[in-house]
Amino acid sequence: MEFKQVVGNRRTIRFFEPEKPVEPEKIHIMLEAANRSSRAVNADFVKAVVCYRDELGEETLEKLKTPTTTVQLDLAPVAIFWYGDTTFDQGAQDRLKELTDLGALPVTHGWSHAYVDEVAYTQVVAPMAKDQIANTWAVSVECGLAINQAMLAAVDEGLGVGLHAFNGAVAKEALNIPDHWIPMWLMLVGYPAEDPRGGGQRPRRPLSANFYRGRYGTPWEDVPGVAEKLVAAGMLQEPMDAERRRAEVRQLAERFGLPL
Ligand SMILES: Cc1cc2nc3c(=O)[nH]c(=O)nc-3n(C[C@H](O)[C@H](O)[C@H](O)COP(=O)(O)O)c2cc1C
């Protein structure tokens, strides 16, 4: 699928085909996509535990639920628990030196082994890792980048995905999670039982509401013709139609025995 189409097709899927297995190859592709994400100090900030629902057991599934993560957990055949590693600074000096030796961090920009030891690591990376707020901020951003790449790879593979909250304490115990990993999000994966396009794109505010040109207060102005190109490429699609979606949800409720 073309990149713009993948971005345009992605929806949070909440109704999965519960018995349609997800090929391990596709999960592998998602993890490779996550592993390719850009990352500060070339570190492994993001961690994930891939679980097949039926291996988790009903009792654990029930306990993992939160007020916003309910029936989708029962329906999705695969649950990927994403975590962030707060010890990302370990090995950072060696990895930065490796990038320097390879020329990814070029000498033209001031990089050398001494610069890594005396400036980049000591003055930037180490203080950031030690400060709890800065550490959590860095880990969270990094995880967001990686998780999104996995999510888009899933859409490219014809899967449905959604991110959800989960009970971190229950998962920590059930999945043997180390203390230095912080919970991010639960990604549910499976083949959509609902329209894979979720009945249309979700409402979004115009770019001018959030993006600025030059300085805050000067809203971004759309470039004429771009929206039409993105419609043709599939990144911008029809918005949701509430009535059509209600009818679909009614049918899904009947099929899965869910309350309306
Ligand atoms: C980080 C993150 C956490 C989310 N957590 C939940 C959740 O706990 N339960 C849920 O039903 N949806 C959750 N969502 C899905 C959002 O509600 C969804 O993104 C929103 O409906 C917009 O729709 P879209 O993703 O289809 O564009 C989450 C989405 C993100 C990105």
Ligand as a Chemical Component Dictionary entry (heavy atoms), coordinates in Angstrom:
data_LIG
# 
_chem_comp.id                   LIG 
_chem_comp.type                 NON-POLYMER 
_chem_comp.pdbx_formal_charge   0 
_chem_comp.three_letter_code    LIG 
# 
loop_
_chem_comp_atom.comp_id 
_chem_comp_atom.atom_id 
_chem_comp_atom.alt_atom_id 
_chem_comp_atom.type_symbol 
_chem_comp_atom.charge 
_chem_comp_atom.model_Cartn_x 
_chem_comp_atom.model_Cartn_y 
_chem_comp_atom.model_Cartn_z 
_chem_comp_atom.pdbx_ordinal 
LIG C1  C1  C 0 -2.255  6.776 23.071 1  
LIG C2  C2  C 0 -3.668  6.378 22.828 2  
LIG C3  C3  C 0 -4.424  5.799 23.845 3  
LIG C4  C4  C 0 -5.730  5.415 23.622 4  
LIG N1  N1  N 0 -6.445  4.780 24.600 5  
LIG C5  C5  C 0 -7.684  4.310 24.330 6  
LIG C6  C6  C 0 -8.419  3.564 25.299 7  
LIG O1  O1  O 0 -7.968  3.329 26.410 8  
LIG N2  N2  N 0 -9.640  3.105 24.936 9  
LIG C7  C7  C 0 -10.196 3.336 23.722 10 
LIG O2  O2  O 0 -11.300 2.893 23.452 11 
LIG N3  N3  N 0 -9.520  4.068 22.784 12 
LIG C8  C8  C 0 -8.289  4.529 23.062 13 
LIG N4  N4  N 0 -7.584  5.226 22.104 14 
LIG C9  C9  C 0 -8.200  5.442 20.794 15 
LIG C10 C10 C 0 -8.697  6.871 20.615 16 
LIG O3  O3  O 0 -9.856  7.058 21.340 17 
LIG C11 C11 C 0 -8.847  7.098 19.105 18 
LIG O4  O4  O 0 -7.566  7.404 18.689 19 
LIG C12 C12 C 0 -9.821  8.180 18.728 20 
LIG O5  O5  O 0 -11.071 7.642 18.771 21 
LIG C13 C13 C 0 -9.486  8.743 17.367 22 
LIG O6  O6  O 0 -9.743  7.771 16.383 23 
LIG P1  P1  P 0 -8.695  7.166 15.367 24 
LIG O7  O7  O 0 -7.550  6.573 16.145 25 
LIG O8  O8  O 0 -9.497  6.108 14.669 26 
LIG O9  O9  O 0 -8.220  8.220 14.429 27 
LIG C14 C14 C 0 -6.292  5.632 22.343 28 
LIG C15 C15 C 0 -5.526  6.230 21.335 29 
LIG C16 C16 C 0 -4.245  6.597 21.565 30 
LIG C17 C17 C 0 -3.444  7.223 20.447 31 
# 
loop_
_chem_comp_bond.comp_id 
_chem_comp_bond.atom_id_1 
_chem_comp_bond.atom_id_2 
_chem_comp_bond.value_order 
_chem_comp_bond.pdbx_ordinal 
LIG C1  C2  SING 1  
LIG C2  C3  SING 2  
LIG C2  C16 DOUB 3  
LIG C3  C4  DOUB 4  
LIG C4  N1  SING 5  
LIG C4  C14 SING 6  
LIG N1  C5  DOUB 7  
LIG C5  C6  SING 8  
LIG C5  C8  SING 9  
LIG C6  O1  DOUB 10 
LIG C6  N2  SING 11 
LIG N2  C7  SING 12 
LIG C7  O2  DOUB 13 
LIG C7  N3  SING 14 
LIG N3  C8  DOUB 15 
LIG C8  N4  SING 16 
LIG N4  C9  SING 17 
LIG N4  C14 SING 18 
LIG C9  C10 SING 19 
LIG C10 O3  SING 20 
LIG C10 C11 SING 21 
LIG C11 O4  SING 22 
LIG C11 C12 SING 23 
LIG C12 O5  SING 24 
LIG C12 C13 SING 25 
LIG C13 O6  SING 26 
LIG O6  P1  SING 27 
LIG P1  O7  DOUB 28 
LIG P1  O8  SING 29 
LIG P1  O9  SING 30 
LIG C14 C15 DOUB 31 
LIG C15 C16 SING 32 
LIG C16 C17 SING 33 
# 
